[in-house]
Amino acid sequence: MSNSSDILLNTLEQLLSAEFESLQTKSVRLDLKNIIPKAILALDKNMFVKGKFYEGDLLMTVLVIEEDFWKQNPNHWNALIEILKNQEEKIKDQQASFEMKGDWYAKIDKFRNVKM
């Protein structure tokens, strides 16, 4: 994994972690607006880029961002939808447990069903 992917994942994890709950929502959204385009570029190159823990953890982190962010940034949502469409076959081919693949599919389905 590249250093920039590691930094990106760490930043996303920090923004989404409990220790940042005290920050104003507006501040977090501004940070996400700056970080998500970089995440989308990384995911476009490799949907299963490895962050800190396992291949695909950046994708899983991005997929669980609140719906409100995606509704306010439909261009980012559309870009990620395109990545998912273009790389969907990689899920089948990815070496991962049945449970992990099930989690991926569940999060992807939930993301696709965001009411835009």
C-alpha positions in Angstrom: 0.0 0.0 0.0 1.2 3.4 -0.8 1.9 6.0 2.0 -0.8 8.3 0.6 -3.4 5.5 0.8 -2.4 4.9 4.4 -2.7 8.6 5.3 -6.0 8.8 3.5 -7.4 5.8 5.4 -6.1 7.0 8.7 -7.7 10.4 8.1 -11.1 8.9 7.2 -10.9 6.6 10.2 -10.2 9.5 12.5 -13.1 11.5 11.0 -15.5 8.7 11.5 -14.3 7.6 14.9 -15.9 8.3 18.2 -13.1 10.7 19.3 -14.3 13.1 16.6 -17.9 13.0 17.6 -17.4 16.3 19.5 -16.5 18.1 16.3 -19.2 20.1 14.6 -20.8 18.2 11.7 -20.0 21.0 9.3 -16.3 20.7 10.0 -16.3 16.9 9.4 -18.3 17.4 6.1 -15.7 20.0 4.9 -12.9 17.5 5.6 -14.7 14.8 3.8 -15.3 17.0 0.8 -11.5 17.3 0.6 -10.7 13.7 1.3 -13.3 11.8 -0.7 -12.0 12.9 -4.1 -8.6 11.4 -3.2 -10.3 8.2 -1.9 -12.2 8.0 -5.2 -9.0 8.3 -7.2 -7.3 5.6 -5.1 -10.4 3.3 -5.5 -10.6 3.9 -9.2 -7.1 2.5 -9.5 -7.8 -0.5 -7.2 -11.1 -1.0 -5.5 -9.5 -3.2 -3.0 -6.6 -0.9 -2.0 -5.3 -2.0 1.4 -5.3 0.4 4.2 -4.3 -0.5 7.7 -6.1 -3.8 8.1 -7.0 -5.7 5.0 -7.5 -5.3 1.2 -10.7 -3.3 0.7 -10.8 -1.5 4.0 -10.7 1.9 2.3 -13.7 1.0 0.2 -15.6 -0.3 3.3 -14.7 3.0 5.2 -16.0 5.1 2.3 -19.2 3.1 1.9 -20.3 3.7 5.5 -20.2 7.5 5.3 -23.6 9.0 6.1 -26.1 9.3 3.4 -26.4 13.1 3.9 -22.8 13.5 2.6 -23.6 11.6 -0.6 -26.8 13.5 -1.1 -24.9 16.8 -0.8 -22.2 15.5 -3.1 -23.9 13.5 -5.9 -20.9 13.8 -8.2 -18.8 11.8 -5.7 -21.6 9.3 -5.3 -21.9 8.9 -9.0 -18.1 8.4 -9.4 -18.1 5.7 -6.7 -21.1 4.0 -8.4 -19.2 3.9 -11.6 -16.2 2.4 -9.9 -18.4 -0.3 -8.4 -19.9 -1.1 -11.8 -16.6 -1.2 -13.5 -14.8 -3.3 -10.9 -17.7 -5.5 -9.7 -16.1 -8.7 -11.1 -13.1 -8.1 -8.8 -15.3 -9.0 -5.8 -15.9 -12.5 -7.1 -12.2 -13.0 -7.8 -11.0 -11.5 -4.6 -9.4 -13.9 -2.1 -11.6 -13.3 1.0 -13.8 -15.2 3.4 -17.4 -15.8 2.6 -18.3 -13.5 5.5 -16.2 -10.7 4.3 -17.6 -10.9 0.8 -21.1 -10.9 2.3 -20.2 -7.7 4.2 -18.9 -6.1 1.0 -22.0 -6.9 -0.9 -24.3 -5.7 1.9 -22.4 -2.4 2.2 -22.3 -1.9 -1.6 -26.1 -2.6 -1.9 -26.8 -0.1 0.9 -24.7 2.5 -0.8 -26.3 1.9 -4.2 -29.7 2.4 -2.6 -29.0 5.9 -1.2 -32.0 8.0 -2.2 -30.5 10.7 -4.3 
